Amino acid sequence: MYKLDSLSADHDRQGFDCGSEPLNSYLRKTARQHQTRGISTTYVLVEESAPVPKAIVGFFTVNICQVLAESLPEQEAKKLPRNVSAVKLGRLAVASDSQKSGVGKILIAGVMQTVLSVFDKVGGIGLFVDAKDERAADYYKKFGFVPLPERPLELFLPIKTIQDSWK
């Protein structure tokens, strides 16, 4: 059984390989530093019963961001003040040996639960992600993300969509 943990020394960062060197390097060298400094939080998916250090099956990183409402799709922008808060999904990766097994969906669900928890305490309009390419953008669209009008690789998932998916 999998569980999501906040990244700690109990997790095997060096053994993680998703096939993308920038994502591997971020997890191995930068994620803990960013977490310690309050820049972002990284959550890792691990086997609950795995011995320490636990192998990482996948991870995601989130942080708070502020956006200009005018950059949003028109139907969202017209209801909002000029500057609005949101959560940014900075990185998401699945270990190579777990890809195409539903782990990505588990991670996206974890992101959505994190967003709901944050917004219950501080408010916000939704979740943003910068897709690295069209293939990644298409993946996020399956979960309801919509591309921003001027930047099709930057996608937005309104809080209402997230809330509705958890009813």
C-alpha positions as CSV (number, residue, x, y, z in Angstrom):
1,M,0.0,0.0,0.0
2,Y,1.3,3.4,-0.9
3,K,1.4,6.5,1.2
4,L,2.4,10.2,0.7
5,D,5.0,11.6,3.0
6,S,6.6,15.0,3.2
7,L,10.2,14.5,2.0
8,S,12.7,13.6,4.8
9,A,15.9,11.8,5.5
10,D,13.8,8.6,5.6
11,H,13.5,8.6,1.8
12,D,16.0,7.3,-0.7
13,R,16.5,10.3,-3.0
14,Q,19.7,9.0,-4.6
15,G,18.0,5.8,-5.8
16,F,15.1,7.6,-7.6
17,D,15.2,7.6,-11.4
18,C,12.3,8.8,-13.5
19,G,14.2,9.0,-16.8
20,S,14.5,12.8,-16.7
21,E,17.8,14.1,-15.4
22,P,16.5,17.5,-14.4
23,L,13.8,15.9,-12.2
24,N,16.2,13.3,-10.8
25,S,18.7,16.1,-10.0
26,Y,16.1,18.3,-8.4
27,L,15.0,15.5,-6.0
28,R,18.5,14.4,-5.2
29,K,20.1,17.8,-4.7
30,T,17.6,20.6,-4.3
31,A,14.2,19.5,-2.9
32,R,15.3,19.1,0.7
33,Q,17.0,22.5,0.6
34,H,13.9,24.2,-0.8
35,Q,11.8,22.5,1.8
36,T,14.0,23.6,4.7
37,R,14.0,27.2,3.4
38,G,10.3,27.2,3.0
39,I,10.4,27.7,-0.8
40,S,8.4,24.7,-1.7
41,T,7.2,21.4,-0.2
42,T,8.0,18.0,-1.8
43,Y,5.8,15.0,-1.2
44,V,7.0,11.5,-2.0
45,L,5.0,8.4,-2.7
46,V,6.4,5.3,-1.0
47,E,5.4,1.8,0.0
48,E,4.1,2.1,3.5
49,S,5.9,-1.1,4.7
50,A,9.2,-0.5,2.9
51,P,12.3,-0.4,5.1
52,V,14.1,3.0,5.7
53,P,15.4,4.5,3.6
54,K,12.2,4.1,1.7
55,A,12.4,3.9,-2.1
56,I,10.5,6.7,-3.8
57,V,7.9,5.6,-6.3
58,G,7.0,9.2,-7.3
59,F,7.0,12.8,-6.1
60,F,5.5,16.2,-6.5
61,T,6.5,19.6,-5.4
62,V,4.1,22.5,-4.6
63,N,4.4,26.1,-3.5
64,I,2.2,29.2,-3.2
65,C,2.1,31.6,-6.1
66,Q,0.4,34.8,-7.1
67,V,-1.0,35.4,-10.6
68,L,-2.6,38.2,-12.5
69,A,-6.2,37.5,-13.1
70,E,-5.9,38.9,-16.6
71,S,-3.7,35.9,-17.5
72,L,-6.6,33.5,-16.8
73,P,-9.3,32.3,-19.1
74,E,-11.8,35.1,-19.5
75,Q,-14.6,33.3,-17.6
76,E,-12.4,33.0,-14.6
77,A,-10.7,36.4,-14.8
78,K,-13.8,38.5,-14.9
79,K,-14.8,37.4,-11.3
80,L,-11.5,38.1,-9.7
81,P,-9.4,41.0,-8.3
82,R,-6.2,41.9,-10.2
83,N,-3.8,39.7,-8.1
84,V,-4.9,36.3,-6.8
85,S,-3.2,33.5,-4.9
86,A,-3.0,29.9,-6.1
87,V,-0.8,26.8,-5.7
88,K,1.8,25.9,-8.2
89,L,2.7,22.3,-9.0
90,G,6.4,22.8,-9.6
91,R,7.4,19.2,-10.4
92,L,5.8,15.8,-10.7
93,A,7.6,12.6,-11.5
94,V,7.1,8.8,-11.4
95,A,10.0,6.3,-11.1
96,S,10.7,4.7,-14.4
97,D,9.8,1.2,-13.1
98,S,6.4,2.5,-12.0
99,Q,5.4,4.5,-15.0
100,K,2.1,3.6,-16.8
101,S,0.8,1.9,-13.6
102,G,-1.5,4.6,-12.2
103,V,1.0,6.2,-9.9
104,G,0.7,9.5,-11.8
105,K,-3.0,9.5,-10.9
106,I,-2.3,8.9,-7.3
107,L,0.2,11.8,-7.3
108,I,-2.4,14.1,-9.0
109,A,-4.9,13.1,-6.4
110,G,-2.4,13.9,-3.7
111,V,-1.8,17.3,-5.2
112,M,-5.5,18.0,-5.3
113,Q,-5.9,17.0,-1.6
114,T,-3.0,19.3,-0.7
115,V,-4.6,22.2,-2.6
116,L,-7.9,21.6,-0.8
117,S,-6.1,21.6,2.6
118,V,-4.2,24.8,1.8
119,F,-7.3,26.6,0.5
120,D,-9.3,25.6,3.5
121,K,-6.9,27.6,5.6
122,V,-5.8,30.5,3.4
123,G,-8.0,30.6,0.2
124,G,-6.9,30.7,-3.4
125,I,-8.3,30.2,-6.9
126,G,-6.8,27.0,-8.1
127,L,-3.7,25.0,-9.2
128,F,-1.2,26.0,-11.9
129,V,1.4,23.9,-13.7
130,D,3.9,24.6,-16.4
131,A,3.9,21.6,-18.7
132,K,7.3,20.8,-20.2
133,D,5.8,19.9,-23.6
134,E,2.6,19.2,-25.4
135,R,2.5,15.6,-24.3
136,A,2.7,16.7,-20.6
137,A,0.0,19.3,-21.3
138,D,-2.3,16.7,-22.7
139,Y,-1.7,14.5,-19.6
140,Y,-2.8,17.4,-17.3
141,K,-5.8,18.2,-19.5
142,K,-7.2,14.7,-18.7
143,F,-7.6,15.9,-15.1
144,G,-9.5,19.1,-16.0
145,F,-6.6,21.5,-16.4
146,V,-7.1,24.2,-19.0
147,P,-4.4,26.0,-20.9
148,L,-4.0,29.8,-20.3
149,P,-5.0,31.9,-23.3
150,E,-1.5,33.4,-24.0
151,R,0.6,30.4,-22.8
152,P,-0.7,27.0,-23.8
153,L,1.9,25.1,-21.8
154,E,0.8,26.9,-18.6
155,L,-2.3,25.2,-17.3
156,F,-4.9,26.0,-14.7
157,L,-7.2,23.9,-12.6
158,P,-9.9,26.0,-10.9
159,I,-10.6,25.3,-7.2
160,K,-14.2,24.5,-8.0
161,T,-13.1,21.7,-10.3
162,I,-10.9,20.3,-7.6
163,Q,-13.7,20.6,-5.0
164,D,-16.2,18.9,-7.3
165,S,-13.9,16.0,-7.9
166,W,-13.8,15.2,-4.1
167,K,-17.6,15.3,-3.5
